[in-house]
Amino acid sequence: MASGWAPDGAVQDQIDGSISDAVRLARSRLPSGPGEIHCRECGDEIPEARRLAMPGARLCVACQSGHDRSAAQSGYNRRGSKDSQLK
């Protein structure tokens, strides 16, 4: 595949960069510290199994699912070069 001025492996570098960014973002959103016994949003009890599996849990599964849906990122690769966007 002709790549113009892009160096060999540039596409793979973009893919790797996008994945690294997504992993870094997900890790930054993980809770830390002591967890809660009751959900901060709805007040329901957070099951012990969830607290053990996810230290620092502050929301029940239902409230966390709502937060995860609203925080979804677009699939657009913002790391792409201008050359790749002009094609």
Secondary structure, 3 states (H helix, E strand, C coil): CCCCCCCCCHHHHHHHHHHHHHHHHHHHCCCCCCCCCECCCCCCECCHHHHHHCCCCCCCHHHHHHHHHHCCCCCCCCCCCHHHHHC
